[in-house]
Amino acid sequence: MRLILPPLLSCLELGRPAVIGAIVRSSGSAPRNSGARMLVRPDSPLVGTIGGGELEGACIAAARELLASGAEHRLLDFNLSADEPARCGMVCGGRQQVLLHRLEPRPELLTLLRDLERALAGRLRPMLLTLLRPATPPELRLFSPQLELPGSFAAELTRRQSRASQPFILESDELCVFAEPLVHPSTVHLVGAGHVAQATARLAALVGFALRVMDDRAEFACRERFPTAEVIEVLPDFHDCLGELGADDMVVIATRGHHHDHQVLRQALRTRAGYIGMIGSRAKRDTIYAALLREGFAQTDLQRVYCPIGLKLGGDSPEEIGLCIVAQLQQVRCGIGP
């Protein structure tokens, strides 16, 4: 939803309708998971994707029919298994259900979407709900404890709001709730702006990470080398450079020397960062770890650190190392792996 929100708002503010296509159920092997969305507007390019191929093509055609007819929604089922390959042109082995929802530029909807935009800009964790009831059009709502829902639904949504990162469904005979938590992009804090950091930044930006770059060398920490970074800081030194970090923050330590790495790792371990990775050999790691243990850190603290950093994909060029690092960042962001 984050990707399609600005163009959706722009379209509605011009007084034009739009159709959102969302995968609400996905099982087995499928090109996209639940929560993937696309935006279909009159006479405008598609925004977002629900997987491409003939499945997406069929959904786009159905969405344009909704725009032309004025109908409010359609629910489409697709079987992607080998026994039905000709119909959707994809043999993935799974099933998907796609909700097409026509949105009109009504004041209450514009208010909801602007509230959602403000919540995201404020780095909050809003949850967008699509309420589906028998024989009635879908409703979009932002979850709050004051929203009128069955008691068990409200309790479960409250429980999941602060920690869920993937869409989920709650349902009863009378109501189905498709809940989409909208978390702000994880920020990768690149401490050290050398060649590996530069390659890491390019790849991390492609998969939606926000970037903060820090170094004490102005010729390295600059917009020319890091055009996609949100923040670039030229530091007097690495003392107290991280600040307060939370679970959505990811620290990549790649300075030009062991002393600086040690200094930054000490700071990172005192934060709530969801990922801490450090470039270097096992020998370097063991030397720094031994020093941190003498300083009073526990073995459990050191177990938070990914060092040597990155997945073992092979290669030793800056670009190959950057790929290994970003693959690990993505794995951690998605809650996969150790």
N, C-alpha and C positions, 0 to 999 in steps of 0.2 A: 504493500500500500504506500509505503514511503516514496517509491519511485513515481507512482502515478498521481500522487496527491497534487503537486503543483499544476500539471496540465489539466487535471480534472477540475480543480477550482477555477482555472482560467476559462475553461469551456463553459462551466455553469454560470460564471459571472458575466459572460457575454450573452446569457439567456438561451443557451443551446443545451439540448439534452445530451447525455452520454450513457454508454453501457460499460459496466465493469464486469469482466469475466474472472471468476475466481475458482480455483480447484478447492472444493470443500471436502472431498474424500479422495484418498489415494491409497491403493494397496498393491502389494507385489512390486515388480520392477516397472517404473514409469519414468518419463523424462523429467518431470518436475513434481515436487511434493505439495501437500496441502498448503494453502496460503499463497501460492504463486498467482499473480494477478496480471491482467492486461486491461488496457483502456481503449475502447473503440468510440471514436467521435465522428460526427458527420464531416465528410470531406477533409479529414486530417489523418496523418500517419498513425499507425498503431504505436502505442506506448506499452512497454513491458511484454512479457511472454508467458504462456502457460505450457510451453514445451516445443512449439514449432510443429512442422510437418502437417499432415492432413487433418489431424485432430484439431490443431489450432485453426487451420483454415476453415473447418466446419463450424467452429465456434465463432469465428469472425463473421462468416456468412449469416449465422443465426442472430448474431448481435446486430448486424445491419438490418435484418428483418424486423427486429424489435424497434430500432430507430424509425423505420418506415411505418410500422403498423401502430405504434403507440402502446403495444402490450408491455406489461411491467416486468415480467421475468420468464425465464425458462430454465429448467434443470435438465442437463444432458448427461447421459451415461455412456461411457466408452469402455469397451473390452479390448485390451491391447494384447491379448494372448494370440498364439499362433493359429487357433481355430477360427479367428475372425480377422485375418490380416488385411483382406481386401477393403473392408469398410473404412478403416481409419489409416491404412498405410503404415502402421507401426507395429512391430512384433516385439514388444517389450516384456510381455508376460504379466502385466498387471491390469488393474481397473482404475478408472478415474470418473469422478462425478464433478461436473462443472456447472456452477450457478452463473447465469447471465442476468444482471440486474440493471434495468433502465432507470437512470436517475434524472429527475427534472430539476430545474433551477428554482427550487422552492426556498423561501427564507430560512426555514428551520434546518434544512439540509446544509445550506451555506454556512449557517452558524455552527453546526456540528463540525463541518470540515475545517473551518477556521479555528475552532477550539482545538481540534486535533493538531493542526499545524503549529499552534502556539505551544501545545504540550511537547511536541517533538523539538521545537526550537529551544525550549527550556530544559531539554535533556531529562524529561520525565519519562515514565513508562506507561503511556495510555494503552488501553485495551479496546479495540474496535470489535463490536458485536454485530453479527448479522442474525436477526431473529426470524426464524421460519416457522410459520404456523399453517396448519392445513387450510387450503382454499383462501389464503390471504397473501398479499404481496410481501416480499421481504422488507424488514425494517432495519435501518442502520442506527446503532446507538453507541455512545461511549459509556463504558462501564463505570459505575460509581456505586458505593454502598446504598445510595438512595434510589437506585433504579429498581422499579417494581418487577421482581422475578420470583419464581417459586423459591422457597427457602433453601432447598438443597442446592439449587443452581447458584444462588447468591453466595452461599458459604463457600462453594468450590471455586467460584470466580475470585472471591476475595483471597482465598488461600493461594491461588496460582498467580495473582496479579504481580507480585513483587519478584517472582523468580522464573516464571514461564518465558521461554524465548521462541517457542514454536506454536503454530496454531493448533487448536484442539476443538473437539465437538462435545457438547453436553446435550442429551436429548431425553425426552419423555414422549408419551403418546400425543400430547398436545403442543409440544414446543421443541424445536431443535435450535440450539445456539451454536453458531460458528464463531469462535473467539480467536481473535488475532492480536497477540501481544506485539506492540510496536516499540522495540527497544532501539535506542540510539546506536549508531555504529560504534563498534569497539574502536578505541583509539590506540594506535601503536606508537609508543614513545621510543623513538630511535635515538639512543644516546651514543654519539659518535656518528659522523657524517662522511665516512670514507666510501670506498667503491662498493663494498658489500651492502652498506646501508642504502646507497643510491639505488642499487639494483633491487633491494628488498622493497624500497618505497614505491618504485614503479609498479611492481607486481601487486603489492598490498593495495594500492589505490584501485587497481583493476577489479578487485573482488570486494570493494566496498569498505575497506578500513579507513578511518580518519587517521591523519598522520601529524605527529609532532616531532620535529627534528632538532637535536641539540648538539653543539660542538663548541670548543673554545677556539676554533679556527674559522675566521670569517670567510676565507676563500673556499672552505668546504661547506659550511652551513649557509647556503645562499639560494635564492629563488631560481637561479639558472640551473642549479643541479637538482633541485627538489621542487619542480613546478606544481606538484599536486599536494604539497604539504599545507595543512591548515595553519600550522604555527612553525616558525623557524626561529630558534634562539641561539645567538652567539653569546656564549657564557664567559665570564671572567675565569672561572674554574668549574669543576664538577661538584663542588661542595653544595649540598642542599639544592640540587637541580630538579628533582622530580616533583616535589610538592605532594599534596594529598591525592591519592589514587584510590579508585574503587575496583569492584569486581569486573567491570567492563574495560578496564585499562590493561594494556599488554606492554611489557617493557622488554626491549631488545638492546642488550648491552654490547656495543661494538666500538669501544674507544680505541685509541692508538697505543695503549699501554696497560700492563697488569695493574699498576698502582691506581689508575683511573677506574678500571673495571672493578677492582676491589672496593673502591670508594662508592661507586654507583650501586653495586650489589648490596652493600651494607644498607644504603638508603631504601632500595627496593624491597628488601626483606622486612622493613618496618612499615610497609604499606599493605593495603588489601588488594593489590594488583592481582588480576586473575591469571596472569601469565608472566613469568620472569625467565628470560632466556639470555645466555651469555656465550659469546663466541670464544673459542679457544680450545686448546688440547686438554686431555685428561690431566696431564702433568700440571698445567697452569691452573686448572680447576682445583686439583688437590691442594696446591699451595695456597690458593685463596680461601678454600674451605677451612683448612687448618688454622689460618689466621682468624677467620670469623668465629670458629669454635673457641679459640683462646679469648676472643672478645666477649664471649658469653652467649652467642647464638647456639641453638640446639640443633641436633641432627634433623629433627622434624622441620626446622626452618629451611635447611639446605635441600630437603627433599622437594621443596617447591620449585627448585631451579632446574631448567632444562639446559644442561651443559654436558657435552657439546650440544650446541643448539641445532635445531632442524631435524627433519626426517632424513633417514639414510637412503637417499635416492641416487647417490653417486655424483661425481663431478667436483671440480675444485675452482672453477672460474667464479668471479663475483656473481654473475647471473645465475649460475647453477646453485651456488650457496644460497642466494636470495630466494630461489625457487624452493629449496628445502625448508628455509625458515618460514616462508609464507604458507607452505603446505601444512606445517605444524601449527601455525597461528590459526589457520582455518579449521584444523582438526580440533583444537581446543575450543574455539568459538562454537563449534557445533556439538561439543560434548562427546566427542568420539575419541577412543584410544585411552591409554593409561592416564 
